[in-house]
Amino acid sequence: MDKITKVGILGAAALIGAGLAALSEERIREFVKEKVDTGALSKEEGKMLVEDLVKETKKQRLDLEKNIVEKIRATVLKADKELANLEDRIAETKIQELEAELERMKSLRKTEK
């Protein structure tokens, strides 16, 4: 896998995480606003709750993003190794085919003499 593709995959994972974080923060704010509006929480309690929940959500999201990026990285490394092994096997097969063809040509030459 080339470097451009690898960077694209890692970038996409980061963008997805950022989008989810923004969505969660908006939902947290809406939920707490409803609780403040109904009187279940004071404005100060609501503000503190939003800050705490947003902070915790961001921390969990960062942990999740790190795990995703690490899994992607490990998968890419594994794919790179498998590709390298496959390339080696193909090269070895080609060498064997060329050697066999050379031997065949040598034996034909001997019979022509």
C-alpha positions as CSV (number, residue, x, y, z in Angstrom):
1,M,0.0,0.0,0.0
2,D,1.5,3.3,-0.9
3,K,2.1,6.2,1.5
4,I,-0.6,8.4,0.0
5,T,-3.3,5.7,0.6
6,K,-2.0,5.1,4.2
7,V,-2.2,8.8,5.0
8,G,-5.6,9.0,3.5
9,I,-6.9,6.2,5.6
10,L,-5.5,7.7,8.8
11,G,-6.8,11.1,7.9
12,A,-10.3,9.8,7.3
13,A,-10.3,8.1,10.7
14,A,-9.3,11.4,12.4
15,L,-12.0,13.3,10.5
16,I,-14.6,10.8,11.5
17,G,-13.6,11.1,15.1
18,A,-13.7,14.9,15.0
19,G,-17.2,14.8,13.4
20,L,-18.5,12.5,16.1
21,A,-17.0,14.7,18.8
22,A,-18.8,17.7,17.5
23,L,-22.1,15.8,17.2
24,S,-21.8,14.5,20.8
25,E,-21.0,17.9,22.2
26,E,-24.1,19.4,20.5
27,R,-26.3,16.6,21.9
28,I,-24.9,17.0,25.4
29,R,-25.6,20.8,25.3
30,E,-29.2,20.1,24.0
31,F,-29.8,17.5,26.7
32,V,-28.5,19.8,29.5
33,K,-30.4,22.8,28.2
34,E,-33.7,20.8,28.4
35,K,-32.9,19.9,32.0
36,V,-32.1,23.5,32.8
37,D,-35.3,24.7,31.0
38,T,-37.4,22.2,33.0
39,G,-35.8,23.2,36.3
40,A,-34.2,19.9,36.9
41,L,-30.8,21.7,37.0
42,S,-29.7,25.2,37.7
43,K,-27.8,27.1,35.0
44,E,-24.6,26.8,37.0
45,E,-25.1,23.0,37.5
46,G,-25.9,22.7,33.8
47,K,-22.8,24.6,32.8
48,M,-20.6,22.4,35.0
49,L,-22.3,19.2,33.8
50,V,-21.8,20.2,30.1
51,E,-18.1,20.9,30.8
52,D,-17.6,17.6,32.6
53,L,-19.5,15.6,30.0
54,V,-17.8,17.3,27.1
55,K,-14.4,16.8,28.7
56,E,-15.0,13.1,29.4
57,T,-16.5,12.6,25.9
58,K,-13.4,14.2,24.3
59,K,-11.1,12.0,26.4
60,Q,-12.9,8.8,25.5
61,R,-13.1,9.9,21.8
62,L,-9.3,10.5,21.7
63,D,-8.7,7.1,23.3
64,L,-10.9,5.6,20.7
65,E,-9.2,7.5,17.8
66,K,-5.8,6.4,19.1
67,N,-7.0,2.8,19.2
68,I,-8.5,3.0,15.7
69,V,-5.3,4.6,14.3
70,E,-3.2,2.0,15.9
71,K,-5.3,-0.8,14.5
72,I,-5.2,0.8,11.0
73,R,-1.4,1.2,11.3
74,A,-1.0,-2.4,12.4
75,T,-3.2,-3.6,9.6
76,V,-1.2,-1.6,7.0
77,L,2.1,-2.9,8.4
78,K,0.8,-6.5,8.2
79,A,-0.5,-5.9,4.6
80,D,2.9,-4.4,3.7
81,K,4.7,-7.4,5.0
82,E,2.3,-9.8,3.2
83,L,2.8,-7.8,0.0
84,A,6.6,-7.9,0.4
85,N,6.4,-11.7,0.9
86,L,4.2,-12.1,-2.1
87,E,6.6,-10.0,-4.2
88,D,9.5,-12.2,-3.1
89,R,7.6,-15.4,-4.0
90,I,6.7,-14.0,-7.4
91,A,10.3,-13.0,-8.0
92,E,11.5,-16.4,-7.0
93,T,8.9,-18.1,-9.3
94,K,10.0,-15.9,-12.2
95,I,13.7,-16.8,-11.6
96,Q,12.8,-20.5,-11.5
97,E,10.8,-20.1,-14.7
98,L,13.7,-18.3,-16.4
99,E,16.2,-20.9,-15.2
100,A,14.0,-23.7,-16.6
101,E,13.7,-21.9,-19.9
102,L,17.5,-21.4,-20.1
103,E,18.0,-25.1,-19.4
104,R,15.5,-25.9,-22.1
105,M,17.2,-23.7,-24.6
106,K,20.6,-25.2,-23.7
107,S,19.3,-28.7,-24.2
108,L,17.8,-27.7,-27.6
109,R,21.2,-26.2,-28.6
110,K,23.0,-29.4,-27.6
111,T,20.6,-31.5,-29.7
112,E,21.1,-29.1,-32.7
113,K,24.9,-29.7,-32.7
